[in-house]
């Protein structure tokens, strides 16, 4: 896809996506055989459920049908959200990843896996998991030190206690036996 086509598509679609309360994250046009596929990735601070995806998909489809932005020929429109292991490239991505485990590639080399605790204009407050029974530590990471960052999928995360969950620390002797 040429840069000019990408820019035209972004200029055309971004206001429409924003009017639906979403952010336009990515646009890609790929050729699959004789067909072209226009992939549009959207997101928001509160996420995007299937109804919102369907609404924005209908709006984008109608807008594309009334313009020649995709040129002649058939194409398929796919609208979705970022994957579970999304790359973090914008400030809003880091904010949305608060309390998530992230793998950071650092400019000076090296790698860091940590949980985002807080985000401000200058960087991140992180919790670095302890190793071999050691306690987790906190660390400040300026944005300027980050080369790449990607959210990690966690399958065995121990949830922190919340008010909706029973406190299982107070077991009776019978329950422990």
MARBA-3410 file (N, C-alpha, C, O; in Angstrom, 1 decimal):
177
0.9,-1.2,0.0,0.0,0.0,0.0,0.9,1.2,0.0,1.8,1.3,0.8 ~ 0.6,2.2,-0.9,1.4,3.4,-0.9,1.1,4.2,0.3,0.1,4.2,0.9 ~ 2.1,5.1,0.6,1.9,6.0,1.7,0.8,6.9,1.5,0.0,7.2,2.4 ~ 0.7,7.4,0.2,-0.4,8.3,0.0,-1.8,7.6,0.1,-2.7,8.3,0.6 ~ -1.9,6.4,-0.3,-3.2,5.7,-0.1,-3.4,5.5,1.4,-4.6,5.6,1.9
-2.4,5.1,2.2,-2.5,4.9,3.6,-3.0,6.2,4.3,-3.9,6.3,5.1 ~ -2.3,7.3,3.9,-2.7,8.6,4.4,-4.1,9.0,4.1,-4.9,9.5,4.9 ~ -4.5,8.8,2.8,-5.9,9.1,2.4,-6.9,8.3,3.2,-7.9,8.8,3.6 ~ -6.6,7.0,3.3,-7.5,6.2,4.1,-7.6,6.6,5.5,-8.7,6.7,6.1 ~ -6.5,6.9,6.1,-6.5,7.4,7.5,-7.3,8.7,7.6,-8.1,8.9,8.5
-7.1,9.7,6.7,-7.8,10.9,6.8,-9.3,10.7,6.6,-10.1,11.4,7.2 ~ -9.7,9.8,5.7,-11.1,9.5,5.5,-11.7,8.8,6.6,-12.9,9.1,7.0 ~ -11.1,7.8,7.2,-11.7,6.9,8.2,-11.5,7.4,9.7,-12.4,7.1,10.5 ~ -10.5,8.0,10.0,-10.2,8.4,11.4,-11.3,9.2,12.0,-11.7,8.9,13.1 ~ -11.9,10.3,11.3,-13.0,11.0,11.9,-14.2,10.2,12.2,-14.9,10.3,13.2
-14.5,9.2,11.3,-15.6,8.3,11.4,-15.4,7.4,12.6,-16.3,7.2,13.4 ~ -14.2,6.9,12.8,-13.9,6.0,13.9,-14.0,6.8,15.2,-14.6,6.3,16.2 ~ -13.5,8.0,15.2,-13.5,8.9,16.4,-15.0,9.2,16.8,-15.3,9.3,18.0 ~ -15.8,9.4,15.8,-17.2,9.7,16.0,-17.9,8.5,16.7,-19.0,8.7,17.4 ~ -17.4,7.4,16.6,-17.9,6.2,17.3,-17.3,6.0,18.7,-17.6,5.0,19.4
-16.4,6.9,19.1,-15.8,6.9,20.4,-14.6,5.9,20.5,-14.2,5.4,21.5 ~ -14.0,5.7,19.3,-12.8,4.8,19.2,-11.6,5.5,18.6,-11.7,6.6,18.0 ~ -10.5,4.9,18.8,-9.2,5.4,18.2,-8.9,4.5,17.1,-9.0,3.3,17.2 ~ -8.4,5.1,16.0,-8.0,4.3,14.8,-6.5,4.0,15.1,-5.6,4.9,15.1 ~ -6.2,2.7,15.3,-4.8,2.3,15.6,-4.0,1.9,14.4,-2.9,2.3,14.3
-4.6,1.2,13.5,-3.8,0.7,12.3,-4.7,0.6,11.1,-5.9,0.3,11.2 ~ -4.1,0.7,10.0,-4.8,0.5,8.7,-3.8,-0.3,7.8,-2.6,0.1,7.8 ~ -4.2,-1.4,7.2,-3.3,-2.2,6.3,-4.2,-2.7,5.2,-5.3,-3.2,5.4 ~ -3.6,-2.6,4.0,-4.2,-3.2,2.8,-3.3,-4.3,2.3,-2.1,-4.1,2.0 ~ -3.8,-5.6,2.2,-3.1,-6.7,1.8,-3.8,-7.4,0.6,-5.0,-7.3,0.5
-3.0,-7.9,-0.3,-3.5,-8.7,-1.4,-3.6,-10.1,-1.1,-2.6,-10.7,-0.6 ~ -4.7,-10.7,-1.3,-4.9,-12.2,-1.0,-5.5,-12.7,-2.3,-6.7,-12.7,-2.5 ~ -4.6,-13.3,-3.1,-5.0,-13.7,-4.5,-5.4,-12.5,-5.3,-4.7,-11.5,-5.4 ~ -6.6,-12.5,-5.8,-7.2,-11.4,-6.6,-7.9,-10.4,-5.7,-8.2,-9.3,-6.2 ~ -8.1,-10.7,-4.5,-8.8,-9.8,-3.6,-7.9,-9.0,-2.8,-6.7,-9.4,-2.5
-8.4,-7.9,-2.4,-7.6,-7.1,-1.4,-8.4,-7.1,-0.1,-9.6,-7.1,-0.1 ~ -7.6,-7.0,1.0,-8.2,-7.0,2.3,-7.8,-5.7,3.0,-6.6,-5.5,3.2 ~ -8.8,-4.9,3.4,-8.5,-3.7,4.2,-8.7,-4.0,5.7,-9.9,-4.3,6.1 ~ -7.7,-4.1,6.4,-7.8,-4.4,7.9,-7.7,-3.0,8.6,-6.7,-2.3,8.5 ~ -8.6,-2.8,9.5,-8.7,-1.6,10.3,-8.7,-2.1,11.8,-9.6,-2.9,12.2
-7.8,-1.6,12.6,-7.7,-1.9,14.0,-8.1,-0.7,14.8,-7.6,0.4,14.6 ~ -9.1,-0.9,15.7,-9.6,0.2,16.5,-9.5,-0.2,18.0,-9.5,-1.4,18.3 ~ -9.6,0.8,18.9,-9.5,0.5,20.3,-10.0,1.8,21.0,-10.2,2.8,20.4 ~ -10.2,1.6,22.3,-10.6,2.8,23.2,-10.1,2.5,24.6,-9.7,1.4,24.9 ~ -10.2,3.5,25.4,-9.8,3.3,26.8,-10.7,2.3,27.6,-10.2,1.6,28.5
-11.9,2.1,27.1,-12.8,1.2,27.7,-13.0,-0.1,26.9,-13.8,-1.0,27.3 ~ -12.1,-0.3,25.9,-12.2,-1.4,25.0,-13.3,-1.3,24.0,-14.0,-0.2,23.9 ~ -13.5,-2.3,23.1,-14.5,-2.2,22.1,-15.2,-3.6,22.0,-14.5,-4.6,21.6 ~ -16.4,-3.6,22.4,-17.2,-4.9,22.3,-17.7,-5.1,20.9,-17.5,-4.3,20.0 ~ -18.3,-6.3,20.7,-18.7,-6.7,19.3,-19.7,-5.7,18.7,-19.7,-5.5,17.5
-20.6,-5.2,19.6,-21.6,-4.2,19.0,-20.9,-2.9,18.5,-21.3,-2.5,17.4 ~ -19.9,-2.4,19.2,-19.2,-1.2,18.8,-18.4,-1.5,17.5,-18.3,-0.7,16.6 ~ -17.8,-2.7,17.4,-17.1,-3.1,16.2,-18.0,-3.2,15.1,-17.7,-2.7,14.0 ~ -19.2,-3.8,15.2,-20.1,-3.9,14.2,-20.6,-2.6,13.7,-20.7,-2.3,12.5 ~ -20.9,-1.7,14.6,-21.3,-0.3,14.3,-20.3,0.4,13.5,-20.6,1.0,12.4
-19.0,0.4,13.9,-18.0,1.1,13.2,-17.7,0.4,11.8,-17.4,1.1,10.9 ~ -17.8,-0.9,11.8,-17.7,-1.6,10.5,-18.7,-1.2,9.5,-18.4,-0.9,8.3 ~ -20.0,-1.1,9.9,-21.0,-0.6,9.0,-20.8,0.8,8.5,-20.9,1.1,7.4 ~ -20.3,1.7,9.5,-20.1,3.1,9.1,-18.9,3.2,8.1,-19.0,4.0,7.2 ~ -17.8,2.5,8.4,-16.7,2.5,7.5,-17.0,1.9,6.1,-16.6,2.5,5.1
-17.8,0.9,6.1,-18.2,0.2,4.8,-19.0,1.2,4.0,-18.8,1.4,2.8 ~ -19.9,1.9,4.6,-20.8,2.9,3.9,-19.9,4.0,3.3,-20.1,4.5,2.2 ~ -19.0,4.5,4.2,-18.1,5.6,3.7,-17.2,5.2,2.6,-17.0,5.9,1.6 ~ -16.6,4.0,2.7,-15.8,3.5,1.6,-16.6,3.3,0.3,-16.0,3.5,-0.8 ~ -17.8,2.8,0.4,-18.7,2.6,-0.8,-19.0,3.9,-1.5,-19.1,3.9,-2.7
-19.1,5.0,-0.8,-19.4,6.3,-1.4,-18.2,7.0,-1.9,-18.3,8.1,-2.5 ~ -17.0,6.5,-1.7,-15.8,7.1,-2.2,-15.0,6.2,-3.1,-15.4,5.0,-3.2 ~ -14.0,6.6,-3.7,-13.1,5.7,-4.5,-11.8,5.5,-3.8,-10.8,5.2,-4.4 ~ -11.8,5.6,-2.4,-10.5,5.4,-1.7,-9.9,4.1,-1.9,-8.7,4.0,-1.8 ~ -10.7,3.0,-2.1,-10.1,1.7,-2.3,-9.9,1.4,-3.8,-9.5,0.3,-4.2
-10.3,2.3,-4.7,-10.1,2.1,-6.1,-11.1,1.1,-6.6,-12.1,0.8,-5.9 ~ -10.9,0.7,-7.9,-11.8,-0.3,-8.5,-11.5,-1.7,-8.0,-10.4,-1.9,-7.5 ~ -12.4,-2.6,-8.1,-12.1,-4.0,-7.8,-12.7,-4.3,-6.4,-13.0,-3.4,-5.6 ~ -12.8,-5.6,-6.1,-13.3,-6.0,-4.9,-12.3,-5.9,-3.8,-11.1,-6.0,-4.0 ~ -12.8,-5.8,-2.6,-12.0,-5.8,-1.4,-12.9,-6.3,-0.2,-14.1,-6.2,-0.3
-12.2,-6.8,0.8,-12.9,-7.2,2.0,-12.5,-6.2,3.1,-11.3,-6.0,3.3 ~ -13.4,-5.8,3.9,-13.1,-4.9,5.1,-13.2,-5.8,6.3,-14.2,-6.5,6.6 ~ -12.1,-5.7,7.1,-12.0,-6.4,8.4,-11.8,-5.4,9.4,-10.8,-4.6,9.3 ~ -12.6,-5.3,10.4,-12.4,-4.4,11.5,-12.3,-5.2,12.8,-13.1,-6.1,13.1 ~ -11.3,-4.9,13.6,-11.0,-5.6,14.8,-10.3,-4.7,15.8,-10.1,-3.6,15.6
-9.9,-5.4,16.9,-9.2,-4.7,18.0,-7.8,-5.3,18.0,-7.5,-6.3,17.4 ~ -6.9,-4.6,18.7,-5.5,-5.1,18.8,-5.5,-6.5,19.5,-6.4,-6.8,20.3 ~ -4.5,-7.3,19.2,-4.5,-8.6,19.8,-4.1,-8.5,21.3,-3.8,-7.5,21.8 ~ -4.1,-9.7,21.9,-3.8,-9.8,23.4,-2.4,-9.3,23.6,-2.1,-8.8,24.7 ~ -1.5,-9.6,22.7,-0.1,-9.3,22.9,0.3,-8.0,22.1,1.3,-8.1,21.3
-0.5,-7.0,22.2,-0.3,-5.8,21.4,1.0,-5.1,21.7,1.5,-5.1,22.8 ~ 1.6,-4.5,20.6,2.7,-3.6,20.8,2.2,-2.3,21.4,1.2,-1.8,21.0 ~ 3.0,-1.7,22.3,2.7,-0.4,22.8,3.6,0.7,22.2,4.8,0.6,22.3 ~ 2.9,1.6,21.4,3.7,2.6,20.7,3.2,4.0,21.0,4.0,4.9,20.8 ~ 2.1,4.2,21.6,1.5,5.5,21.9,1.3,5.6,23.4,1.2,4.6,24.1
1.3,6.8,23.9,1.1,7.0,25.3,-0.2,6.4,25.8,-0.2,5.7,26.9 ~ -1.2,6.5,25.0,-2.5,5.9,25.4,-2.5,4.4,25.5,-3.2,3.8,26.3 ~ -1.6,3.7,24.7,-1.4,2.3,24.8,-0.9,1.9,26.2,-1.3,0.9,26.8 ~ 0.1,2.7,26.7,0.7,2.4,28.0,-0.4,2.6,29.1,-0.5,1.8,30.0 ~ -1.2,3.6,29.0,-2.2,3.9,30.0,-3.2,2.7,30.0,-3.6,2.2,31.0
-3.6,2.2,28.8,-4.5,1.1,28.7,-3.9,-0.2,29.2,-4.7,-1.1,29.6 ~ -2.6,-0.3,29.2,-1.9,-1.5,29.7,-1.6,-1.5,31.2,-0.9,-2.3,31.7 ~ -2.1,-0.4,31.9,-1.8,-0.4,33.3,-2.4,-1.7,34.0,-3.5,-2.1,33.7 ~ -1.5,-2.2,34.9,-1.8,-3.5,35.6,-1.6,-4.7,34.7,-1.9,-5.8,35.2 ~ -1.0,-4.5,33.5,-0.7,-5.7,32.7,0.9,-5.9,32.7,1.6,-5.0,33.0
1.2,-7.1,32.5,2.6,-7.5,32.4,3.1,-7.2,31.0,2.5,-7.5,30.0 ~ 4.3,-6.5,30.9,4.8,-6.0,29.6,6.3,-6.4,29.5,7.0,-6.4,30.4 ~ 6.7,-6.8,28.3,8.1,-7.1,27.9,8.6,-5.9,27.2,8.2,-5.5,26.2 ~ 9.7,-5.3,27.8,10.3,-4.1,27.3,11.7,-4.4,26.7,12.5,-5.1,27.3 ~ 11.9,-4.0,25.5,13.2,-4.0,24.9,13.8,-2.6,25.1,13.2,-1.6,24.7
15.0,-2.5,25.7,15.5,-1.2,26.1,16.5,-0.8,25.1,17.2,-1.6,24.4 ~ 16.6,0.6,24.9,17.6,1.2,23.9,19.0,0.7,24.2,19.7,0.5,23.2 ~ 19.4,0.7,25.5,20.8,0.3,25.8,21.0,-1.2,25.7,22.1,-1.6,26.0 ~ 20.1,-1.9,25.2,20.2,-3.3,25.1,19.5,-3.9,26.3,19.4,-3.2,27.3 ~ 19.2,-5.2,26.3,18.6,-5.8,27.4,17.1,-5.8,27.4,16.5,-5.2,26.5
16.6,-6.5,28.3,15.1,-6.7,28.3,14.6,-6.7,29.7,15.4,-7.0,30.7 ~ 13.4,-6.2,29.9,12.8,-6.1,31.2,11.4,-6.6,31.1,10.6,-6.1,30.2 ~ 10.9,-7.5,32.0,9.5,-7.9,32.0,9.0,-7.3,33.4,9.5,-7.7,34.4 ~ 8.0,-6.5,33.3,7.4,-5.9,34.5,6.0,-5.5,34.3,5.5,-5.4,33.2 ~ 5.3,-5.3,35.4,3.9,-4.9,35.4,3.8,-3.4,35.5,4.5,-2.8,36.3
3.0,-2.7,34.6,2.8,-1.3,34.7,1.9,-0.9,35.8,0.8,-1.4,35.9 ~ 2.4,-0.1,36.8,1.6,0.3,37.9,1.0,1.7,37.6,-0.2,1.9,38.0 ~ 1.7,2.6,37.0,1.2,4.0,36.7,2.0,4.5,35.5,3.1,4.1,35.2 ~ 1.3,5.5,34.8,1.8,6.1,33.6,1.7,7.6,33.8,0.6,8.1,34.2 ~ 2.7,8.4,33.5,2.6,9.8,33.4,3.2,10.3,32.1,3.6,9.5,31.3
3.4,11.6,32.0,4.0,12.1,30.7,5.4,11.7,30.4,5.8,11.7,29.3 ~ 6.2,11.4,31.5,7.6,11.1,31.4,8.0,9.7,31.3,9.0,9.3,30.7 ~ 7.1,8.8,31.9,7.5,7.4,31.9,6.5,6.6,32.7,5.3,6.9,32.9 ~ 7.0,5.4,33.2,6.2,4.4,33.8,6.8,4.1,35.2,8.0,4.1,35.4 ~ 5.9,3.8,36.1,6.2,3.1,37.4,5.9,1.7,37.2,4.8,1.3,36.8
6.9,0.8,37.5,6.7,-0.6,37.2,6.9,-1.4,38.5,7.6,-1.0,39.4 ~ 6.3,-2.6,38.4,6.6,-3.6,39.5,7.4,-4.8,38.8,6.8,-5.4,37.9 ~ 8.6,-5.0,39.2,9.4,-6.0,38.6,9.2,-7.3,39.5,9.6,-7.2,40.7 ~ 8.7,-8.4,38.9,8.5,-9.6,39.7,9.8,-10.1,40.4,10.9,-10.0,39.8 ~ 9.6,-10.6,41.6,10.8,-11.2,42.3,11.2,-12.5,41.6,10.3,-13.2,41.0
12.4,-12.9,41.8,12.9,-14.1,41.3,13.3,-15.0,42.4,13.9,-14.6,43.4 ~ 13.0,-16.3,42.3,13.4,-17.3,43.3,13.0,-16.9,44.7,13.8,-16.9,45.6 ~ 11.7,-16.6,44.9,11.2,-16.3,46.2,11.4,-14.9,46.7,11.0,-14.6,47.8 ~ 12.1,-14.1,46.0,12.4,-12.7,46.4,11.1,-11.9,46.1,10.3,-12.2,45.2 ~ 11.0,-10.8,46.9,9.8,-9.9,46.7,10.0,-9.1,45.4,11.1,-8.8,45.0
8.8,-8.7,44.9,8.8,-7.8,43.7,9.4,-6.4,44.1,9.3,-6.0,45.3 ~ 10.0,-5.7,43.2,10.5,-4.4,43.4,9.9,-3.4,42.5,9.3,-3.8,41.4 ~ 9.9,-2.2,42.8,9.4,-1.1,41.9,10.6,-0.5,41.2,11.7,-0.4,41.7 ~ 10.2,0.1,40.0,11.3,0.7,39.2,10.6,1.8,38.4,9.4,1.7,38.0 ~ 11.3,2.9,38.1,10.9,3.9,37.2,11.5,3.7,35.9,12.7,3.5,35.8
10.8,3.8,34.8,11.3,3.6,33.5,10.9,4.8,32.6,9.7,4.9,32.3 ~ 11.8,5.7,32.2,11.5,6.8,31.3,11.1,6.3,29.9,11.7,5.3,29.5 ~ 10.2,6.9,29.2,9.8,6.5,27.9,11.1,6.5,27.0,11.1,5.7,26.1 ~ 12.0,7.4,27.2,13.2,7.5,26.3,14.1,6.3,26.4,14.9,6.1,25.5 ~ 13.9,5.4,27.4,14.7,4.2,27.6,14.1,3.0,26.8,14.7,2.0,26.7
12.9,3.2,26.4,12.1,2.1,25.8,12.3,2.0,24.3,12.0,3.0,23.6 ~ 12.8,0.9,23.7,12.9,0.7,22.3,11.6,0.1,21.8,11.0,0.6,20.8 ~ 11.1,-1.0,22.4,9.9,-1.7,22.1,9.2,-2.2,23.3,9.9,-2.4,24.3 ~ 7.9,-2.3,23.3,7.2,-2.8,24.4,6.0,-3.6,23.9,5.3,-3.2,22.9 ~ 5.8,-4.8,24.5,4.7,-5.6,24.1,4.0,-6.3,25.3,4.7,-6.8,26.2
2.7,-6.2,25.4,1.9,-6.8,26.4,2.1,-8.3,26.4,2.1,-8.9,25.3 ~ 2.2,-8.9,27.5,2.3,-10.4,27.6,1.0,-11.0,28.1,0.3,-10.4,28.9 ~ 0.8,-12.2,27.6,-0.4,-12.9,28.0,0.0,-13.7,29.3,1.0,-14.3,29.3 ~ -0.9,-13.6,30.3,-0.7,-14.3,31.5,-1.8,-15.3,31.7,-3.0,-15.0,31.7 ~ -1.3,-16.6,31.9,-2.3,-17.6,32.1,-2.5,-18.0,33.6,-3.5,-18.4,34.0
-1.4,-17.8,34.4,-1.4,-18.2,35.8,-1.3,-17.0,36.8,-0.7,-17.2,37.8 ~ -1.8,-15.9,36.4,-1.7,-14.7,37.3,-2.5,-14.9,38.5,-3.7,-15.3,38.5 ~ -1.9,-14.7,39.7,-2.7,-14.7,40.9,-3.3,-13.3,41.1,-2.7,-12.3,41.2 ~ -4.7,-13.3,41.1,-5.4,-12.1,41.3,-5.1,-11.5,42.6,-5.0,-12.2,43.6 ~ -5.1,-10.2,42.6,-5.0,-9.5,43.9,-6.4,-9.5,44.5,-7.4,-9.6,43.7
-6.5,-9.4,45.8,-7.8,-9.5,46.4,-8.7,-8.3,46.0,-8.2,-7.2,45.9 ~ -9.9,-8.6,45.8,-10.9,-7.5,45.6,-12.1,-7.8,46.5,-12.3,-8.9,47.0 ~ -12.9,-6.8,46.6,-14.1,-6.9,47.5,-15.1,-7.9,47.1,-15.9,-8.3,47.9 ~ -15.1,-8.4,45.8,-16.1,-9.3,45.4,-15.7,-10.8,45.6,-16.5,-11.7,45.4 ~ -14.4,-11.0,46.0,-13.9,-12.4,46.2,-13.9,-12.7,47.7,-13.5,-11.8,48.5
-14.2,-13.9,48.1,-14.1,-14.3,49.5,-12.6,-14.3,49.9,-11.7,-14.6,49.1 ~ -12.4,-14.0,51.1,-11.0,-14.0,51.7,-10.7,-15.5,52.1,-11.2,-16.0,53.1 ~ -9.9,-16.2,51.3,-9.6,-17.6,51.5,-8.4,-17.8,52.5,-8.0,-18.9,52.8 ~ -7.8,-16.7,53.0,-6.7,-16.8,54.0,-7.2,-17.2,55.3,-6.4,-17.7,56.1 ~ -8.5,-17.1,55.6,-9.0,-17.4,56.9,-9.7,-18.8,56.9,-10.9,-18.9,57.2
-9.0,-19.8,56.6,-9.5,-21.2,56.5,-9.6,-21.7,57.9,-8.8,-21.4,58.8 ~ -10.5,-22.6,58.1,-10.6,-23.3,59.4,-9.6,-24.4,59.4,-9.1,-24.8,58.3 ~ -9.3,-25.0,60.6,-8.4,-26.1,60.7,-8.9,-27.3,59.8,-8.2,-28.1,59.2 ~ -10.3,-27.5,59.8,-10.9,-28.6,59.1,-10.6,-28.4,57.6,-10.4,-29.4,56.9 ~ -10.7,-27.2,57.1,-10.5,-26.9,55.7,-9.1,-27.2,55.3,-8.8,-27.6,54.2
-8.1,-26.9,56.2,-6.7,-27.0,55.9,-6.3,-28.5,55.9,-5.3,-28.8,55.3 ~ -7.0,-29.3,56.6,-6.6,-30.7,56.8,-6.9,-31.6,55.5,-6.6,-32.8,55.5
END
